Amino acid sequence: MAQIPKFKLNNGAEIPAVGTGSWSGNTPEEWDKAQPWLHTALQAGFRHIDTALGYGTEPAVSRAIKQAGLSREEVWITTKLPWQHPGREEESINTSLKNLDTDYVDLWLLHWPQAVIASDDNKVEKDERGVTKTREHPFTETWAAMEKIYQTSNKAKAIGVSNFSIKNLEILLKTAKVVPAVNQVEMHPYLIQEDLLQYCKEKAIVMTAYTPTGYATVRADPLLGELAAKYNVTPAQVTLAWHLARGVVVVPASHNVEHQKENVNLPTLDPEDVRRISALDKNMRLCNKPDEYGTVWGWTMEQLGW
């Protein structure tokens, strides 16, 4: 069994530093298909699953944990409040808990700072340009509602945010009673987010990286190939090890059993190699890029603070 390190959060909880993502597509059929590969991830040694109400995979997460014969306490579960649900926080977490067939989640994140307009079936509405429609609901109010649930119930053992910039964390922290335990963002060697990482460290906020290996775009970089040969691992393993060396949690998703085993068996990089990888930074977003109108899911780059 692989020994996965744990990072301590600002509430004292210890989060496994390597988790598996669980995004599996946009249809119910695709969501159901997540169970087999989540099960093999648990068999490979993962004890942290990153999901979200918006992913549709919470039920598959629950089934995979049971299929693996693991108790609830053995697996760290992160889920997220979707951008349709600001103003409906209690209803939202109760839905997640029902989907996950559990009394609590280990970490509950505010998935995006913006609130969107959604129809009754939770389909996000778009304007005539195809841009996501947003609505006025300050994320400070959403956070206050999440804080209340955190402080008055055991439904979430820790709370945090996702896709927050320094700009929006500054706004949040002016009124927050609870400092977010985690900030989950896109991060990889072409988007190292050094300023955000140092800011979060100063505030005792642990960062989690999604898209942590940067898809094939980053994995094909010659430096990562060179280092993969040096450490006798894959470029993906080198990249994940780089994150851990920076104190960042990673949540790679793979349907491939061999890749899952690799993702929990990571080398320890020499400090100079960590620096060389960081020098690849291009400030390049690969997962959530601005559209032709300069917006990302309805907000401008200025609003996002990106």
C-alpha positions in Angstrom: 0.0 0.0 0.0 1.4 3.4 -1.0 2.2 5.8 1.8 0.4 9.0 0.9 1.4 12.1 2.9 -1.1 14.2 4.8 -1.2 18.0 5.1 -2.6 19.6 8.2 -5.5 22.1 7.7 -6.0 25.2 9.8 -8.7 23.4 11.8 -6.3 20.6 12.8 -7.7 18.0 10.3 -5.3 16.1 8.2 -6.1 15.8 4.5 -4.5 13.1 2.3 -2.2 15.1 -0.1 -3.1 12.9 -3.1 -6.7 12.3 -3.9 -8.6 11.1 -7.0 -10.8 13.5 -8.9 -14.3 12.2 -9.9 -15.5 14.3 -12.8 -16.9 11.8 -15.3 -18.8 13.7 -18.0 -22.1 15.5 -18.3 -24.7 12.8 -18.5 -26.2 10.4 -16.0 -24.8 7.5 -17.9 -21.3 8.9 -17.7 -21.8 9.6 -14.0 -22.7 6.0 -13.3 -19.6 4.8 -15.1 -17.4 6.5 -12.5 -18.0 3.8 -10.0 -15.7 1.1 -11.5 -12.7 3.4 -11.8 -13.3 5.1 -8.4 -13.3 1.5 -7.0 -10.0 0.7 -8.6 -8.5 4.0 -7.3 -9.5 3.0 -3.8 -7.9 -0.4 -4.4 -4.7 1.3 -5.6 -4.5 3.1 -2.3 -6.4 6.4 -2.7 -8.1 7.5 0.5 -9.3 10.9 -0.7 -12.0 11.4 -3.3 -12.7 14.9 -4.7 -16.3 15.2 -5.9 -19.0 17.9 -6.3 -22.7 18.1 -6.4 -22.3 19.6 -9.9 -20.3 16.6 -11.1 -23.2 14.2 -10.6 -20.9 11.5 -9.3 -21.6 11.7 -5.5 -23.7 8.5 -5.7 -21.0 6.7 -7.6 -18.5 7.8 -4.9 -20.7 6.3 -2.2 -21.1 3.0 -4.1 -17.3 2.7 -4.8 -16.4 3.1 -1.1 -18.9 0.4 -0.2 -17.7 -1.9 -3.0 -14.1 -1.5 -1.8 -15.2 -2.6 1.7 -14.0 0.5 3.3 -15.6 2.3 6.3 -16.7 5.9 5.9 -14.0 7.0 8.3 -11.3 5.5 6.1 -12.0 7.8 3.1 -11.7 11.6 3.0 -14.6 13.0 0.9 -14.5 16.5 -0.5 -17.6 17.9 -2.2 -18.7 21.3 -3.4 -21.6 23.7 -3.2 -22.5 24.4 -6.9 -22.9 27.8 -8.3 -26.7 27.4 -8.7 -27.1 27.0 -5.0 -26.0 30.3 -3.2 -29.0 31.1 -1.0 -29.9 27.3 -0.8 -26.9 26.2 1.2 -28.6 23.9 3.7 -30.7 22.2 1.0 -27.5 21.8 -1.0 -25.4 20.1 1.6 -28.4 17.9 2.6 -28.6 16.8 -1.1 -24.9 16.0 -1.2 -25.1 14.0 2.1 -28.1 12.0 0.7 -26.2 11.3 -2.5 -23.1 10.2 -0.6 -25.1 8.2 1.9 -23.2 9.8 4.8 -23.8 12.1 7.8 -20.9 14.4 7.0 -18.3 15.4 4.4 -14.7 16.0 5.4 -14.4 19.1 3.3 -17.1 21.3 1.7 -16.0 23.9 -0.8 -17.7 26.9 -2.4 -17.2 25.7 -6.0 -17.1 29.2 -7.7 -17.2 32.8 -6.4 -20.0 33.6 -8.9 -23.7 32.7 -8.6 -25.4 31.6 -11.8 -29.0 31.6 -13.1 -30.3 28.1 -13.5 -33.6 26.6 -14.6 -35.6 24.3 -12.4 -33.7 21.3 -13.6 -30.5 23.1 -12.6 -29.4 23.7 -16.2 -27.3 26.9 -16.3 -28.9 29.6 -18.5 -26.9 31.4 -21.1 -27.5 34.7 -23.0 -27.7 35.2 -26.7 -23.9 35.0 -27.0 -23.7 31.7 -25.2 -22.2 33.3 -22.1 -23.3 31.9 -18.7 -25.9 34.2 -17.0 -24.9 35.2 -13.5 -26.9 36.8 -10.7 -26.2 39.2 -7.8 -25.5 37.1 -4.8 -22.2 38.1 -3.0 -20.0 35.2 -2.2 -19.5 36.7 1.2 -23.2 35.9 1.9 -22.8 32.3 0.6 -19.7 31.9 2.8 -21.6 33.2 5.9 -24.3 30.5 5.3 -21.6 27.8 4.9 -19.9 29.0 8.1 -23.2 28.7 10.0 -23.6 25.1 8.9 -20.0 24.4 9.8 -20.3 25.9 13.2 -23.7 24.6 14.2 -23.7 21.1 12.8 -21.4 18.2 12.0 -22.4 18.1 8.3 -19.0 19.5 7.1 -15.8 18.9 9.1 -14.1 21.7 7.2 -15.1 24.3 4.7 -13.1 26.0 1.9 -13.3 27.7 -1.5 -12.5 26.9 -5.1 -11.4 29.1 -8.0 -10.7 32.1 -5.6 -8.0 34.6 -6.4 -6.0 36.8 -4.0 -8.5 39.6 -4.9 -11.6 37.6 -3.9 -9.9 36.0 -0.9 -9.2 39.5 0.4 -12.8 40.4 0.0 -13.9 37.2 1.7 -11.6 37.6 4.6 -12.9 41.0 5.5 -16.1 39.5 6.8 -15.3 35.8 7.3 -15.5 34.4 10.7 -13.9 31.2 9.5 -10.8 31.3 7.3 -11.2 28.8 4.5 -9.2 25.6 5.1 -8.6 25.0 1.4 -8.6 26.9 -1.9 -8.8 24.6 -4.9 -7.7 26.0 -8.2 -6.2 25.0 -11.6 -2.5 24.6 -11.1 0.2 22.9 -13.0 3.7 23.7 -14.3 2.4 26.1 -17.0 0.2 27.8 -14.3 2.2 27.8 -11.1 0.2 30.5 -9.3 3.2 31.3 -7.1 1.7 34.6 -5.7 -1.6 32.9 -4.8 0.3 30.0 -3.2 2.4 32.2 -1.0 -0.7 34.3 -0.1 -2.6 31.2 1.0 0.4 29.9 3.0 0.5 33.2 4.9 -3.2 32.8 5.7 -2.9 29.1 6.6 -5.0 28.1 3.6 -3.9 24.8 2.0 -4.1 24.8 -1.8 -5.4 22.0 -3.9 -4.6 21.7 -7.6 -7.1 20.5 -10.1 -5.9 19.7 -13.6 -2.6 19.0 -11.7 -0.6 17.5 -14.6 -1.8 20.0 -17.2 -3.2 17.4 -19.6 -0.9 16.2 -22.5 0.0 19.8 -23.2 2.2 20.0 -20.1 3.1 16.3 -19.8 4.8 16.5 -23.2 7.2 19.2 -22.0 10.8 18.1 -22.7 12.0 19.0 -19.1 9.3 16.7 -17.6 10.5 13.9 -20.0 14.1 14.5 -18.9 13.2 14.3 -15.2 10.9 11.3 -15.7 14.0 9.5 -17.1 16.1 10.7 -14.1 13.6 9.4 -11.5 12.5 6.4 -13.5 8.8 7.5 -13.4 6.3 9.1 -15.8 6.0 12.9 -16.5 2.7 12.8 -14.7 4.4 11.4 -11.6 7.1 14.1 -11.8 4.4 16.8 -12.0 2.4 15.4 -9.0 5.6 15.2 -7.0 6.4 18.8 -7.8 3.0 19.8 -6.3 3.7 17.9 -3.1 7.1 19.5 -2.8 5.3 22.9 -2.9 2.8 21.8 -0.2 -0.1 21.5 -2.6 -2.7 18.8 -2.5 -3.4 17.1 -5.9 -6.6 15.5 -7.2 -5.7 13.8 -10.5 -8.5 11.7 -12.2 -7.6 8.6 -14.1 -9.7 5.7 -15.3 -6.5 3.6 -16.0 -5.6 1.2 -13.2 -1.8 1.5 -13.9 -1.9 5.2 -13.9 -3.8 5.2 -10.6 -1.1 3.1 -9.0 1.5 5.5 -10.4 -0.3 8.5 -9.0 0.0 7.3 -5.4 3.7 6.2 -5.8 5.6 9.5 -6.3 9.3 10.3 -6.2 10.8 13.0 -3.9 12.3 15.6 -6.2 15.6 17.4 -5.6 15.0 21.1 -4.7 16.7 22.2 -7.9 14.4 20.1 -10.0 11.4 21.7 -8.2 12.7 25.1 -9.2 13.3 24.0 -12.8 9.7 22.8 -13.1 8.4 26.1 -11.6 10.4 28.0 -14.2 8.2 26.5 -16.9 5.4 28.9 -15.9 3.5 30.5 -18.8 0.4 31.7 -16.8 -1.5 29.4 -19.2 -5.0 28.2 -18.2 -5.9 24.9 -19.8 -9.1 23.9 -18.0 -11.1 27.1 -17.5 -9.9 29.5 -20.3 -11.7 32.8 -21.0 -14.0 32.7 -24.0 -14.0 35.1 -26.9 -15.7 37.7 -24.8 -13.1 37.5 -22.1 -15.4 35.7 -19.6 -15.1 32.4 -17.7 -18.5 31.0 -16.8 -20.1 34.4 -16.9 -17.5 36.5 -15.0 -14.8 38.6 -16.5 -11.2 37.9 -15.7 -11.2 41.2 -13.6 -14.2 39.9 -11.5 -12.4 36.6 -11.0 -9.1 38.4 -10.2 -7.3 36.2 -12.6 
